[in-house]
Each structure stands twice: as structure tokens, then as C-alpha cells.
């Protein structure tokens, strides 16, 4: 700090750099009490003329001049000791602040100030307190050269941008919480747009239960729903497949054990059609969890053969029940994305490439729309997608960067372990705990953090807390924030639209911000609400269409076949095993053979003769 000793005789230069004609009333108060975390300032609510200045307001940052440094504090309470107002003379008030850190000038003249979250010198009694300078406020939220994006402005000073460190925000997972209607989905859309611009290599999978994000990201997004999803049943693990068969109810252990024995036999029949039911043992042995194709008809055939065995007399009721479940699921129109393929073939490369956008062809975001899908279908599919996301990032050795964004996350990861689907919880928990090491990130969006699994929430290192009215939800967020910024959360129940309190690894210090305003057409759900707007006479309701959707009956199509006659002299790996090879789409520059994935365009299906 520069000190002109010949002029000031040891007195430091004023931190406010006042002009000659500037009023001395810029000095607002003096410190009268201080402990390790808080301080009290004595000031006046009005000036000498009796005009109320309004300079002290809750939520504002102030600066305490200590000569060589400036202590930064946040106003969280204002009061008058006698609880009375006088029109004669000035009204003394007491201002309670929370100490955040300190700002000091750079070593060289003209350099930017430096903010430190620690406090080396505490304010003394009588220290001068005043409004914080704009340069100091910028220093408080400076990210020290980290790769940052601008997502809005500070609530205290809209002239200062609110920046977050995008790499730390993504890699260490983030959470956006807030009650319904405060703008969570809009904030998510804004963050995704900024993240894609800053990280072009990022792939995003959105679990969208309300079908609203595809319209808000039209130039980046590919939409997947129950009619376009192609996720073969043989890619499901045993517990995920059992969730589909038992429709979310408690499983029967005997039937699951039978599946564990019969599915490998069906897979072996597909791989080696002439080997009957002989199972090989060794490094290439098949299990019920191995993602290898098999036919439902072969699985049912194995059940029939086992039912016909003399020693299986006691197991026949179990096997008969299992056969009924499989046939019921295969014929259910809600599961057509699993069983609707005419030919059972090894399409794992196309499936993974389409869902996780490898290559992305300029559209790195996949929106999985789940509205209208049964809960047991949603549970199983989310489990498969989360598991594949982690495995894909793991086996690409960190070269593939994936963000799994869970809207309404308390659906998949409830705090009560008796609710939800355990494999989905385990798959997302694995991403939260280990995904950062391999480039698989997790984004959590929920309006009820109190109903979310605390293990998942504890792994999110950056929070964007919007308005929360529930005391339990506020307590959850309060337990996650640093003690030195706890008073900031006093505003959680009264914040406005698009406002949020950001804290954690992605910001320099706890920051109250206002998100940028998106255009009306890019706000999630806006287009759907406009299309669903009722007419004045109310005669535009198509009851027939509503009933058709309610019944979930697919459009007429060719009969579904689970098997076909094949040339037994050929093996499953031969290119012309079932049909002539179809020309593949040539990879573009974005495709990397190190991923081990064949290029494909979304929605491309081989045309059968």
C-alpha cells in the first residue's frame, strides 16, 4: 500500500480514494464489538439533516478499513437497541456483520487487489466501516485465473459479472436446488449452454421427466423418448431385467435364480447355435450380466425344457410363473423399446454411440424424455444408462467426458432406501463417488433436497441454492455451506426469480447472484405450455387422442419375431450371418477409434429385405 509519509506523516492513504468534494458521510460507522466470526458496527440510520440514507441493508457487503488491509463483511442483521424512532436528532443503529475475509492491495502499484478468505488481522474497536469499493468486490469473487464462464451478475452490484470455474463445477459434481417455479430448469438450460460453449468435448445425458429440455436446446440436443429409444433387453443386467419382469414389485428369489441359470444358456445358444445347452467355462464364460445378445424364444425354450425334466417337478410352478412374466413383458407395448426389434443382433455399438453421442455430429446433448413412461421402465432404463455412462468413461481411460444430469433427482435417489430402485441408486452413487477420476460427472436438480440421498448430495462440491421455503430443505443446505458464510442462507426463503446463492468449489467465495435472462423461446417448458393453452370455448380437447395415449397402444405394425431361420454353418460373428451387410456412415473428424465404438447416426436402422 502506498503511503506518502511527507504529507500524511504516517497516516495511510484513504482506502476509498475520495475526491476533494466528496462528503465525509461515506464513512458509515465504527466497530464496537468483534469476535472470531462476527462484528457489530455502530452507525446512524439518518444523516445530520434527518434524511434516512438507507445505506445499511441486509445482504450487502461492507469494508472495514484497517490501514494495511480491508476486512470484508456481510450484513445479516440491523437493529435499533431501544426499538424506537426519533424525529429529533440522529437515530443510532447496530449493524451485525459476518466476517468473510480480507482484501489487500497488490505488491506493485496499480495491480488488482487480492482477496484472502482467511483473516490475519481482526478489526479493532473504533475501526472505520464503509461501503465496499467496486474493485474490492471484484477481487472477492475473482477466480484467480481458473477457466471460468459468466452466468449472470452479482445481486449487490449488477455491473459486476458472476463467474464460476466451469472445470471444477463439472468435475466435482454440482447441485441446483429450489422450490418449484423459481427457475431451476432455466438455470440448468443456461448452465448447459455455457458449459457446451466452454467445453466442446463434453457430452451430456439429461434424464428429463417432464419433456421440457429438448425445446430449450434445439441446436445442441437429440431427443429420445419411448418411441425412438432402442435399448435391447439383452443389455440389461439381471437385477434390471428382473425389475422389468416384476413391474417394480418385490422379486421372487426362486425365479431370479432360475433366470440366472437360464439366461447364460440362451446367450450361448445365440453365440454357438450348434452347441445345444453346453456352457463353456473359462475366460470367455457367459453370465446373466454379460451384454451379449440372446433371443427371448431361446430363453422360453430353456424354461420349457427344464419344466419337462423329471427332477424339476417341484420347480414347475416357479418356472411357469417366470415364463408368464417374460411373455407378458415381451408383449407389453410399454416395453416395445426393449423387445420390438425384428432381428436379434449385436447392436451395442450403435446403441451406445447414439445415446452418448459418439460421434456427436454437432449435437452433444441427449434428452431422454420419460413423461408417460411407467415407473418400473424408468427405473430400469435410468439404471442401464447411468451404468453405461460410467463404464464408457472408465474404459475410454478418461478421454470421453460425460455429464449425467438428473432432473427431479429425488425420484431416482430417494433418502429412504426402501423407496426407488436400488440398482439406479448404486449406479448414480458410483458416478458421484468415483466418476471424477474417469471423466464422468453428475448434475443433480431437485426441489426437495431433504428427500434426496445424503450420500449423493454430499459428493456435490458446488451448490446453486435458489428459493427454498421448507425448513428441512434449508437445514440440508445449511449443513453443506461453510460456517463463515452461514448467514447468507438467511435469504433462502425470500430470494427473487432467477436469484441463487452459489457456494463450493466452483466459486471463490459464497456468492449471491442473478442468472442471465434467457429469451422466451429458450426457457424450458415454454413451447409446451403455449401449445397446451386451452381455447376460449374449451372445444379443442381431443378425447380420442387422450384415450389412445392413456392406453399406450402402439400404431399397427408388423408382427414381432423373436427368432429367425439362420444358416447353422455360419457363426454369429460373421458379417453376413443374418442379412447382407449395410453400408455404414463414414466417421467424421470427431470420431476417435480409441473409444472402441463404431460410428452411427442417431435413428439409423438397417433396412431389412
C-alpha positions as MATLAB code, in Angstrom:
seq = 'XXXXXXXXXXXXXXXXXXXXXXXXXXXXXXXXXXXXXXXXXXXXXXXXXXXXXXXXXXXXXXXXXXXXXXXXXXXXXXXXXXXXXXXXXXXXXXXXXXXXXXXXXXXXXXXXXXXXXXXXXXXXXXXXXXXXXXXXXXXXXXXXXXXXXXXXXXXXXXXXXXXXXXXXXXXXXXXXXXXXXXXXXXXXXXXXXXXXXXXXXXXXXXXXXXXXXXXXXXXXXXXXXXXXXXXXXXXXXXXXXXXXXXXXXXXXXXXXXXXXXXXXXXXXXXXXXXXXXXXXXXXXXXXXXXXXXXXXXXXXXXXXXXXXXXXXXXXXXXXXXXXXXXXXXXXXXXXXXXXXXXXXXXXXXXXXXXXXXXXXXXXXXXXXXXXXXXXXXXXXXXXXXXXXXXXXXXXXXXXXXXXXXXXXXXXXXXXXXXXXXXXXXXXXXXXXXXXXXXXXXXXXXXXXXXXXXXXXXXXXXXXXXXXXXXXXXXXXXXXXXXXXXXXXXXXXXXXXXXXXXXXXXXXXXXXXXXXXXXXXXXXXXXXXXXXXXXXXXXXXXXXXXXXXXXXXXXXXXXXXXXXXXXXXXXXXXXXXXXXXXXXXXXXXXXXXXXXXXXXXXXXXXXXXX';
ca = [
       0.000    0.000    0.000;
       1.355    3.420   -0.949;
       1.903    5.846    1.939;
       3.038    9.389    1.374;
       4.978    9.892    4.592;
       5.970   13.505    3.852;
       2.336   14.556    3.513;
       0.406   12.233    5.786;
       3.124   11.739    8.381;
       2.481    8.028    8.764;
      -1.257    8.183    8.089;
      -2.222    5.614    5.406;
      -3.893    6.753    2.222;
      -7.654    6.536    2.439;
      -8.925    3.238    1.062;
     -11.918    4.968   -0.518;
      -9.803    7.314   -2.688;
     -12.315   10.093   -2.042;
     -12.440   13.120   -4.258;
     -11.931   16.517   -2.664;
     -15.598   17.436   -2.934;
     -16.871   14.071   -1.709;
     -18.821   14.026    1.546;
     -17.206   12.563    4.635;
     -20.502   10.804    5.350;
     -19.124    7.971    3.165;
     -17.688    6.811    6.495;
     -20.722    4.955    7.733;
     -19.841    3.597   11.149;
     -17.311    2.218   13.599;
     -16.689   -1.235   15.011;
     -17.885   -1.563   18.607;
     -17.737   -5.347   19.082;
     -15.899   -8.221   17.376;
     -15.288  -11.924   17.925;
     -13.721  -14.600   15.741;
     -16.554  -14.752   13.203;
     -18.791  -11.672   13.622;
     -18.624   -7.984   14.400;
     -21.034   -5.221   15.409;
     -20.873   -1.735   13.917;
     -22.339    1.396   15.430;
     -23.795    3.780   12.884;
     -26.672    6.160   12.224;
     -29.750    5.390   10.161;
     -30.080    9.041    9.032;
     -27.766   11.937    8.325;
     -27.444   15.195   10.228;
     -30.315   16.697    8.239;
     -32.612   13.847    9.359;
     -32.825   12.156    5.949;
     -32.831    8.355    6.103;
     -29.919    7.234    3.961;
     -30.737    3.543    3.564;
     -27.034    2.808    3.241;
     -27.258   -0.165    5.616;
     -29.300   -3.051    4.197;
     -29.264   -6.761    4.859;
     -27.292   -8.756    2.280;
     -24.838   -6.002    1.364;
     -21.088   -6.357    1.717;
     -19.153   -3.706    3.616;
     -15.489   -2.983    4.170;
     -13.652   -2.231    7.436;
     -10.509   -0.153    6.963;
      -7.547   -1.442    8.980;
      -4.865    0.581    7.245;
      -2.849   -2.134    5.515;
      -5.817   -4.398    4.845;
      -9.574   -4.149    4.494;
     -11.771   -6.708    6.238;
     -14.838   -7.718    4.238;
     -18.111   -8.463    5.990;
     -21.691   -9.350    5.076;
     -24.588   -7.549    6.753;
     -27.066  -10.081    8.140;
     -28.928   -8.086   10.799;
     -29.773   -4.436   11.525;
     -31.452   -3.153   14.652;
     -32.016   -0.266   16.981;
     -31.221   -1.094   20.593;
     -34.206    0.814   22.064;
     -36.646   -0.275   19.294;
     -37.819    3.368   18.991;
     -37.550    6.004   16.272;
     -36.909    9.653   16.959;
     -37.635   12.511   14.554;
     -35.350   14.794   16.504;
     -31.669   14.143   16.040;
     -29.945   11.141   14.510;
     -31.035    7.563   15.239;
     -28.162    5.274   16.259;
     -28.356    1.686   14.994;
     -26.370   -1.504   15.464;
     -25.312   -3.459   12.383;
     -24.318   -7.118   12.729;
     -21.956   -8.453   10.085;
     -20.339  -11.795    9.370;
     -16.614  -11.651    8.620;
     -15.792  -13.252    5.250;
     -12.157  -12.446    4.589;
      -9.805   -9.578    3.861;
      -8.602   -7.632    0.850;
      -5.119   -6.221    0.434;
      -3.589   -4.214   -2.375;
      -1.153   -5.844   -4.776;
       2.577   -5.617   -4.218;
       3.074   -3.402   -7.267;
       1.291   -0.055   -7.675;
      -1.719   -0.266   -9.987;
      -2.200   -4.030   -9.629;
      -5.529   -5.561   -8.723;
      -6.378   -6.117   -5.044;
      -6.069   -9.632   -3.643;
      -8.765  -11.349   -1.586;
      -7.989  -13.951    1.080;
     -10.726  -15.989    2.749;
      -8.720  -16.074    5.953;
      -8.403  -13.163    8.357;
      -4.946  -12.310    9.677;
      -5.840   -9.073   11.497;
      -9.245   -8.669   13.129;
     -10.956   -5.268   13.294;
     -10.176   -3.204   16.376;
     -12.690   -1.174   18.331;
     -13.320    2.085   16.520;
     -12.213    0.823   13.105;
     -13.972    2.676   10.276;
     -16.589    0.756    8.293;
     -17.866    1.881    4.877;
     -19.354    0.656    1.661;
     -17.089   -1.706   -0.241;
     -15.339   -0.441   -3.347;
     -16.184   -1.953   -6.718;
     -12.554   -3.069   -7.235;
     -12.583   -4.848   -3.885;
     -15.906   -6.513   -4.676;
     -14.437   -7.831   -7.924;
     -11.424   -9.135   -6.013;
     -13.686  -11.028   -3.581;
     -15.173  -13.099   -6.418;
     -12.032  -13.353   -8.560;
     -11.296  -16.959   -9.617;
      -7.505  -16.498   -9.758;
      -7.106  -17.424  -13.423;
      -9.257  -20.576  -13.415;
     -11.222  -21.359  -16.590;
     -14.464  -19.509  -15.965;
     -17.817  -18.724  -17.556;
     -20.214  -15.858  -16.858;
     -23.690  -16.978  -15.796;
     -25.149  -13.703  -14.527;
     -24.428  -10.696  -12.331;
     -23.984  -10.083   -8.622;
     -27.157   -9.222   -6.768;
     -25.333   -6.452   -4.878;
     -23.816   -4.817   -7.962;
     -25.259   -5.697  -11.368;
     -22.266   -4.076  -13.051;
     -20.076   -6.984  -11.873;
     -20.299  -10.351  -13.622;
     -20.950  -13.534  -11.659;
     -18.368  -16.096  -12.811;
     -17.930  -19.764  -11.938;
     -14.974  -22.084  -12.553;
     -16.537  -24.423  -15.097;
     -13.946  -27.221  -14.855;
     -14.224  -27.502  -11.070;
     -18.017  -27.173  -11.194;
     -18.378  -30.085  -13.618;
     -15.586  -32.375  -12.450;
     -16.591  -32.283   -8.782;
     -20.340  -32.514   -9.489;
     -22.924  -29.809   -8.822;
     -26.462  -29.480   -7.489;
     -29.228  -26.977   -8.253;
     -31.944  -26.874   -5.596;
     -35.007  -24.698   -5.220;
     -38.738  -24.874   -4.814;
     -40.977  -25.255   -7.836;
     -41.348  -22.222  -10.082;
     -38.173  -20.338   -9.099;
     -36.335  -21.005  -12.373;
     -34.317  -24.190  -11.793;
     -34.891  -25.534  -15.296;
     -34.000  -22.172  -16.812;
     -30.777  -22.111  -14.781;
     -29.973  -25.647  -15.957;
     -30.526  -24.652  -19.599;
     -28.279  -21.624  -19.160;
     -25.520  -23.668  -17.473;
     -25.650  -26.295  -20.218;
     -25.354  -23.704  -22.968;
     -22.389  -22.056  -21.279;
     -20.742  -25.406  -20.487;
     -21.016  -26.670  -24.064;
     -19.519  -23.426  -25.361;
     -16.632  -23.650  -22.886;
     -16.136  -27.436  -23.187;
     -16.882  -28.572  -26.770;
     -15.712  -32.105  -25.908;
     -18.436  -32.528  -23.271;
     -21.295  -34.988  -23.840;
     -24.489  -34.528  -21.818;
     -27.223  -37.027  -20.988;
     -30.332  -35.393  -19.487;
     -32.834  -37.550  -17.605;
     -35.861  -35.379  -18.342;
     -39.070  -36.470  -16.549;
     -41.129  -33.508  -17.864;
     -40.087  -33.497  -21.559;
     -39.069  -29.840  -21.467;
     -35.337  -29.542  -22.210;
     -35.288  -30.632  -25.854;
     -37.163  -27.491  -26.945;
     -34.819  -25.243  -24.936;
     -31.654  -26.680  -26.555;
     -32.780  -27.145  -30.176;
     -29.372  -26.661  -31.800;
     -27.475  -28.901  -29.330;
     -29.940  -31.640  -28.466;
     -31.134  -35.002  -29.763;
     -34.434  -36.194  -28.297;
     -35.028  -39.764  -27.193;
     -38.382  -40.994  -25.901;
     -40.191  -44.294  -25.513;
     -40.998  -44.430  -29.242;
     -37.456  -43.732  -30.504;
     -35.422  -45.384  -27.746;
     -33.663  -48.549  -28.907;
     -32.283  -50.283  -25.826;
     -32.325  -54.072  -26.321;
     -33.335  -56.240  -23.385;
     -30.076  -58.205  -23.519;
     -28.125  -55.091  -22.428;
     -29.906  -55.162  -19.059;
     -28.258  -56.770  -16.092;
     -30.116  -59.468  -14.216;
     -31.460  -57.196  -11.464;
     -32.504  -54.570  -14.029;
     -34.241  -57.178  -16.179;
     -35.971  -58.548  -13.070;
     -37.277  -55.042  -12.289;
     -38.969  -55.026  -15.685;
     -40.425  -58.508  -15.269;
     -41.742  -57.940  -11.740;
     -43.098  -54.443  -12.560;
     -41.441  -52.786   -9.564;
     -42.786  -55.285   -7.032;
     -40.680  -57.430   -4.756;
     -38.869  -60.142   -6.688;
     -39.264  -63.880   -6.122;
     -35.783  -65.287   -5.316;
     -36.513  -68.661   -6.916;
     -37.489  -67.080  -10.227;
     -34.457  -64.800  -10.223;
     -32.189  -67.783   -9.532;
     -33.774  -69.603  -12.473;
     -33.111  -66.587  -14.697;
     -29.506  -66.519  -13.525;
     -29.061  -70.071  -14.819;
     -31.155  -69.861  -17.989;
     -30.016  -66.540  -19.486;
     -26.373  -67.696  -19.942;
     -27.675  -70.816  -21.720;
     -29.753  -68.662  -24.087;
     -26.756  -66.415  -24.763;
     -24.624  -69.439  -25.506;
     -27.229  -70.701  -27.983;
     -27.080  -67.381  -29.819;
     -23.293  -67.371  -29.928;
     -22.948  -71.086  -30.774;
     -26.186  -72.340  -32.391;
     -24.919  -75.952  -32.652;
     -23.698  -76.274  -29.075;
     -27.131  -77.035  -27.556;
     -27.117  -76.003  -23.905;
     -23.453  -76.745  -23.224;
     -21.832  -73.830  -21.380;
     -18.150  -73.163  -21.751;
     -16.098  -72.492  -18.683;
     -13.107  -70.171  -18.658;
     -12.197  -66.621  -19.551;
     -14.952  -66.337  -22.176;
     -17.702  -67.769  -19.979;
     -21.068  -66.013  -20.175;
     -23.061  -64.753  -17.197;
     -26.521  -63.271  -16.833;
     -24.924  -59.787  -16.711;
     -22.733  -60.136  -19.816;
     -24.037  -57.756  -22.540;
     -24.289  -60.442  -25.224;
     -27.401  -60.827  -27.430;
     -29.853  -63.683  -26.957;
     -33.372  -64.464  -28.123;
     -36.442  -64.422  -25.914;
     -37.655  -67.512  -27.741;
     -34.491  -69.343  -26.722;
     -34.998  -68.287  -23.118;
     -38.592  -69.569  -23.151;
     -37.382  -72.763  -24.804;
     -34.907  -73.295  -21.974;
     -37.720  -72.831  -19.452;
     -39.897  -75.369  -21.268;
     -37.082  -77.901  -21.384;
     -36.374  -77.512  -17.686;
     -40.086  -77.850  -16.873;
     -40.102  -81.142  -18.788;
     -37.320  -82.660  -16.733;
     -38.407  -85.207  -14.159;
     -36.242  -83.742  -11.388;
     -37.789  -80.298  -11.902;
     -41.248  -81.339  -10.758;
     -41.088  -79.138   -7.653;
     -39.835  -76.165   -9.685;
     -42.569  -76.227  -12.315;
     -44.832  -73.629  -10.623;
     -41.882  -71.256  -10.351;
     -40.815  -71.829  -13.953;
     -44.373  -71.486  -15.233;
     -44.762  -68.164  -13.391;
     -41.438  -66.960  -14.805;
     -42.464  -67.917  -18.333;
     -45.720  -65.983  -17.948;
     -43.853  -62.889  -16.743;
     -41.453  -62.972  -19.699;
     -44.215  -63.427  -22.265;
     -46.275  -60.657  -20.650;
     -43.372  -58.193  -20.709;
     -42.436  -59.068  -24.298;
     -45.991  -58.375  -25.474;
     -46.482  -55.212  -23.385;
     -46.495  -52.111  -25.657;
     -44.757  -50.087  -22.947;
     -41.648  -52.251  -23.376;
     -41.510  -52.090  -27.165;
     -38.168  -50.239  -26.988;
     -36.697  -53.422  -25.457;
     -38.419  -56.194  -27.448;
     -39.521  -54.519  -30.682;
     -36.547  -55.458  -32.855;
     -37.426  -57.997  -35.563;
     -33.893  -59.313  -35.569;
     -31.836  -60.009  -32.504;
     -28.377  -58.772  -33.416;
     -25.360  -57.279  -31.728;
     -26.149  -53.554  -31.928;
     -24.341  -52.426  -28.785;
     -22.032  -50.105  -30.742;
     -24.915  -48.273  -32.401;
     -26.940  -48.136  -29.191;
     -24.152  -46.649  -27.100;
     -22.992  -44.351  -29.884;
     -26.487  -42.978  -30.428;
     -27.339  -42.409  -26.772;
     -23.982  -40.968  -25.712;
     -23.360  -39.079  -28.969;
     -20.141  -40.698  -30.222;
     -19.600  -39.023  -32.615;
     -21.917  -36.168  -31.713;
     -22.261  -34.567  -35.208;
     -22.614  -31.130  -33.607;
     -25.303  -32.267  -31.121;
     -23.582  -33.360  -27.903;
     -26.744  -33.415  -25.728;
     -29.131  -36.363  -25.465;
     -32.503  -35.624  -23.871;
     -34.155  -38.791  -22.557;
     -37.817  -37.864  -22.200;
     -39.584  -40.013  -19.611;
     -43.020  -38.398  -19.222;
     -45.717  -41.024  -19.550;
     -43.379  -43.986  -19.096;
     -44.180  -46.461  -16.281;
     -42.062  -46.152  -13.170;
     -40.562  -49.634  -13.470;
     -39.473  -48.830  -17.029;
     -37.939  -45.526  -15.917;
     -36.100  -47.216  -13.044;
     -34.584  -49.911  -15.244;
     -33.643  -47.630  -18.137;
     -32.070  -44.988  -15.862;
     -30.062  -47.725  -14.178;
     -28.792  -49.017  -17.525;
     -27.932  -45.532  -18.814;
     -26.110  -44.476  -15.633;
     -24.164  -47.729  -15.553;
     -23.202  -47.454  -19.225;
     -22.144  -43.818  -18.752;
     -19.696  -44.752  -16.007;
     -18.351  -47.810  -17.843;
     -17.940  -45.848  -21.071;
     -15.930  -43.120  -19.310;
     -13.918  -45.752  -17.431;
     -12.923  -47.829  -20.453;
     -12.196  -44.770  -22.596;
      -9.492  -44.006  -19.996;
     -10.837  -40.525  -19.339;
     -10.807  -39.346  -22.956;
     -14.609  -39.267  -23.126;
     -16.186  -36.590  -20.920;
     -19.799  -37.287  -19.906;
     -22.238  -35.286  -17.788;
     -25.295  -37.140  -16.459;
     -27.891  -34.528  -15.461;
     -30.710  -35.802  -13.226;
     -33.793  -33.579  -13.218;
     -36.083  -34.340  -10.231;
     -33.223  -36.379   -8.791;
     -35.151  -37.399   -5.673;
     -37.104  -39.794   -7.917;
     -34.063  -41.970   -8.597;
     -32.063  -41.385   -5.403;
     -34.549  -41.060   -2.506;
     -33.311  -40.704    1.042;
     -35.438  -43.669    2.136;
     -33.608  -46.822    0.954;
     -36.933  -48.683    0.840;
     -38.070  -46.398   -1.987;
     -36.753  -46.145   -5.509;
     -34.760  -48.768   -7.386;
     -31.557  -49.965   -5.737;
     -29.506  -50.521   -8.965;
     -30.293  -46.973  -10.124;
     -29.190  -45.600   -6.760;
     -25.985  -47.656   -6.893;
     -25.162  -46.624  -10.472;
     -25.606  -42.896   -9.761;
     -23.809  -43.219   -6.430;
     -20.864  -44.773   -8.236;
     -20.699  -41.793  -10.581;
     -20.862  -39.413   -7.612;
     -18.084  -41.191   -5.711;
     -15.691  -42.255   -8.467;
     -16.793  -40.577  -11.690;
     -14.474  -37.577  -11.340;
     -11.419  -39.805  -11.780;
     -12.602  -41.035  -15.181;
     -14.396  -38.015  -16.635;
     -17.988  -38.942  -15.747;
     -19.755  -36.065  -13.987;
     -23.071  -35.766  -12.183;
     -25.511  -32.873  -12.077;
     -28.371  -33.021   -9.559;
     -31.518  -30.898   -9.877;
     -34.226  -31.212   -7.228;
     -36.872  -29.207   -5.411;
     -36.677  -31.401   -2.304;
     -33.065  -31.840   -1.161;
     -34.416  -33.240    2.104;
     -35.794  -36.256    0.195;
     -32.537  -36.860   -1.691;
     -29.983  -39.486   -0.720;
     -27.496  -37.624    1.535;
     -24.600  -39.672    0.120;
     -25.234  -38.301   -3.358;
     -25.734  -34.751   -2.102;
     -22.538  -34.827   -0.043;
     -20.494  -35.588   -3.185;
     -21.695  -32.418   -4.945;
     -18.985  -29.807   -4.391;
     -20.803  -26.815   -5.939;
     -24.329  -25.755   -4.979;
     -26.724  -23.298   -6.560;
     -29.385  -22.774   -3.901;
     -32.470  -20.942   -5.141;
     -35.542  -20.072   -3.069;
     -36.401  -22.770   -0.529;
     -39.337  -22.455    1.843;
     -39.196  -25.821    3.607;
     -37.276  -25.811    6.896;
     -35.931  -29.331    6.378;
     -34.593  -28.438    2.930;
     -32.982  -25.290    4.291;
     -31.303  -27.329    7.047;
     -29.811  -29.679    4.442;
     -28.265  -26.768    2.537;
     -27.166  -25.080    5.754;
     -25.216  -28.200    6.725;
     -23.344  -28.119    3.405;
     -22.190  -24.489    3.490;
     -19.112  -23.254    5.321;
     -19.709  -21.784    8.766;
     -18.183  -18.475    7.716;
     -20.989  -17.968    5.176;
     -23.926  -19.451    7.082;
     -25.697  -16.100    7.419;
     -26.050  -15.922    3.634;
     -28.654  -18.687    3.806;
     -30.960  -16.441    5.812;
     -32.138  -15.149    2.419;
     -33.130  -18.579    1.073;
     -36.830  -18.152    1.759;
     -37.115  -14.656    0.268;
     -34.970  -14.617   -2.869;
     -36.482  -13.481   -6.140;
     -36.833  -15.160   -9.516;
     -33.541  -16.297  -11.128;
     -31.655  -15.495   -7.933;
     -29.376  -18.072   -6.334;
     -26.703  -18.438   -3.688;
     -23.672  -20.227   -5.146;
     -21.076  -21.796   -2.894;
     -18.481  -24.534   -3.091;
     -15.504  -25.385   -5.283;
     -16.841  -23.653   -8.375;
     -16.786  -20.137   -6.868;
     -14.180  -18.146   -4.994;
     -16.482  -17.473   -2.055;
     -20.186  -17.654   -1.303;
     -21.907  -15.528   -3.929;
     -25.450  -14.246   -4.287;
     -26.151  -13.874   -7.990;
     -28.875  -13.382  -10.539;
     -28.814  -15.655  -13.585;
     -28.801  -14.206  -17.065;
     -32.198  -13.830  -18.665;
     -32.862  -16.271  -21.486;
     -35.077  -15.428  -24.413;
     -38.674  -16.588  -24.060;
     -38.333  -19.356  -26.643;
     -35.349  -20.955  -24.859;
     -36.986  -21.288  -21.433;
     -37.728  -24.990  -20.771;
     -41.416  -25.827  -20.991;
     -42.485  -22.540  -22.609;
     -43.331  -24.028  -26.015;
     -45.223  -26.906  -24.421;
     -47.281  -24.527  -22.277;
     -48.141  -22.379  -25.294;
     -49.215  -25.435  -27.293;
     -51.316  -26.685  -24.380;
     -53.047  -23.353  -23.828;
     -56.806  -24.011  -23.887;
     -59.087  -22.191  -26.256;
     -61.740  -19.774  -25.077;
     -64.652  -22.111  -25.782;
     -62.839  -25.207  -24.477;
     -63.803  -27.305  -27.520;
     -60.265  -28.154  -28.631;
     -59.851  -31.182  -26.337;
     -59.358  -34.351  -28.389;
     -60.667  -37.055  -26.089;
     -59.915  -39.845  -28.571;
     -56.235  -38.918  -28.698;
     -56.070  -38.694  -24.910;
     -57.568  -42.167  -24.516;
     -55.146  -43.574  -27.102;
     -52.200  -42.178  -25.148;
     -53.725  -43.419  -21.904;
     -53.914  -46.950  -23.259;
     -50.383  -46.609  -24.652;
     -51.315  -48.689  -27.688;
     -48.726  -48.543  -30.478;
     -49.626  -47.979  -34.079;
     -50.247  -51.106  -36.161;
     -47.021  -52.677  -37.329;
     -45.633  -55.978  -38.488;
     -45.756  -58.884  -36.098;
     -42.827  -59.108  -33.733;
     -40.491  -62.077  -34.219;
     -38.017  -63.232  -31.628;
     -36.161  -65.703  -33.862;
     -35.425  -66.417  -37.466;
     -34.085  -69.276  -39.520;
     -30.336  -68.881  -39.922;
     -27.623  -70.781  -41.692;
     -26.212  -73.045  -38.981;
     -22.919  -73.336  -40.842;
     -22.122  -69.708  -40.032;
     -21.211  -68.140  -36.712;
     -22.775  -65.119  -35.041;
     -19.704  -63.006  -35.686;
     -19.797  -63.434  -39.464;
     -20.805  -60.210  -41.262;
     -23.436  -61.971  -43.402;
     -24.757  -64.171  -40.602;
     -28.324  -62.867  -40.952;
     -28.503  -60.367  -43.770;
     -26.291  -58.619  -46.324;
     -24.039  -56.020  -44.736;
     -25.415  -52.479  -44.730;
     -23.197  -49.569  -45.670;
     -22.082  -47.692  -42.587;
     -21.837  -43.957  -42.212;
     -18.266  -42.826  -42.552;
     -16.822  -41.297  -39.377;
     -16.136  -37.628  -39.185;
     -13.193  -35.893  -37.558;
     -14.889  -36.023  -34.180;
     -14.795  -39.823  -34.102;
     -11.936  -41.410  -32.204;
     -11.245  -45.132  -32.687;
      -9.762  -45.259  -29.190;
     -13.301  -45.312  -27.805;
     -13.810  -48.715  -29.437;
     -17.193  -47.603  -30.800;
     -18.389  -47.907  -34.363;
     -19.756  -44.680  -35.873;
     -23.509  -44.384  -36.389;
     -26.062  -41.659  -36.773;
     -28.946  -41.390  -34.364;
     -32.063  -43.119  -35.560;
     -30.281  -45.070  -38.338;
     -31.615  -48.602  -38.579;
     -30.627  -51.201  -41.183;
     -33.433  -51.761  -43.663;
     -34.389  -55.438  -43.825;
     -35.421  -57.090  -47.056;
];
